[in-house]
Amino acid sequence: MNKQLEELSGQIEGVTFTSEETGDTIAAFMSPSKIIFYLVVLINSYAAVYYSNFLFFYVRDRFGFSGLENLLLAALSGLVYIFAAWQGGEFAERFGYVRGLYVGLIGVAVSMATGLLLDSVAGQVIAFAAWTVSICFTWPALSAIVSEGGGARLSDMVGIYNITWAVGAAVAYFTAGLLLESLGMPSLFWLPLCLVALQALLVFLAGRLQQKRKTLAPVATEATETGRPTDSRRLLYMAWLANPLSYVAINTVVPLIPSISDSLDLSTGAAGILCSVWMFARLAAFVILWRWTGWQYHIAWLIGAFAVMTACFAGFVHPRSVPMLLAAQVGFGLSIGLIYYSSLFYSMNASEEKGTHGGLHEAIIGAGLFVGPACGASSLLISPTFAGGTWPVTGLLIAGLMGLVWMGRSRKR
């Protein structure tokens, strides 16, 4: 009896659950320290969307930024993101994930204080660039922390990670406008600053809990029928091509939402609701792909998702009706969810150096964050009536689809 009680106590302490259907032990993301780190992911995502998405409204209202100037500011941030994410991943791998996370949080705090105190165009540009560098030290570290240790399958840990940050982003998208109206525009800086302090406290608590655990189970090998395919590296490179192009599409769509709503005679409130469907479709994709793993290491799923995204992008930016707008967003969000999930999962599963690969995953996202606004800005410079870069982006997506098909058919390892 005592022995049984000791075993039960150990199970409760690690919050270990065993599925009778699969026989898989899923414990990593349910351990106390893991739960706290997932909470940090949630808060980090909320604070990042709260600041970065609504900074463009702030500089427009405060300094009279036009659409072109906002696109240039976004392109600058994307360019910085590419190199900062790469270095953030390298730093986390070399000096430790938690230490890399602390460095990023400190940098975010300094950036928010700079934006609050230096109320000028130069001050906001500097603060945004510094914030971009700092946030790029947090995401590779967080993705590596939640993907390593504990004994659960990697797909389970990555799945919960994707769902967590997607929930934080969606909630921030809906609440930021109301909070800015009630708290004032300075809350764009001081609210994320407060959330940074909360994150630092949670990271400290999680670190203390990890120290109390004498041993950590290794990450379980991903359960597949044939194991990791010999061409897994090729799928990783294909995902690294598809993911930044998906962010090109996203960062082209978002600035066009006002014009989309005008073409359908939608009010601002209705546009905010109807044009956010893709975010919830992406969240649904994360949940589905977490529970169903049949898509893993199947080239056809990745190519098919990219083809759907390309078609739905055209329907999203040029809708003929509200039903067409909603249908296009569902396909857009679901396909983007699979593309992002593929990039992160293959990055984490391809090497033990999860910090480095997490940094590369984020750096590739930065490429998309740069190319999208840069393409839109270039189109506006050439012709202000050129739909914000819609057709050049469509052509780029088609070229990317052709590249994926060529890579998928290639026999090279």
Secondary structure, 3 states (H helix, E strand, C coil): CHHHHHHHHHHHHHCCEECCCCCCEECHHHCHHHHHHHHHHHHHHHHHHHHHCCHHHHHHHHHCCCHHHHHHHHHHHHHHHHHHHHHHHHHHHHHCHHHHHHHHHHHHHHHHHHHHHCCCHHHHHHHHHHHHHHHHHHHHHHHHHHHCCCCCEHHHHHHHHHHHHHHHHHHHHHHHHHHHHHHCCCHHHHHHHHHHHHHHHHHHHHHHHHHHCCCCCCCECCCCCCCCCCCHHHHHHHHHHHHHHHHHHHHHHHHHHHHHHHHCCCCHHHHHHHCCHHHHHHHHHHHHHHHCCCCCCCHHHHHHHHHHHHHHHHHHHCCCCHHHHHHHHHHHHHHHHHHHHHHHHHHHHCCCCHHHHHHHHHHHHHHHHHHHHHHHHHHHHHCCCCHHHHHHHHHHHHHHHHHHHHHHHCCCC
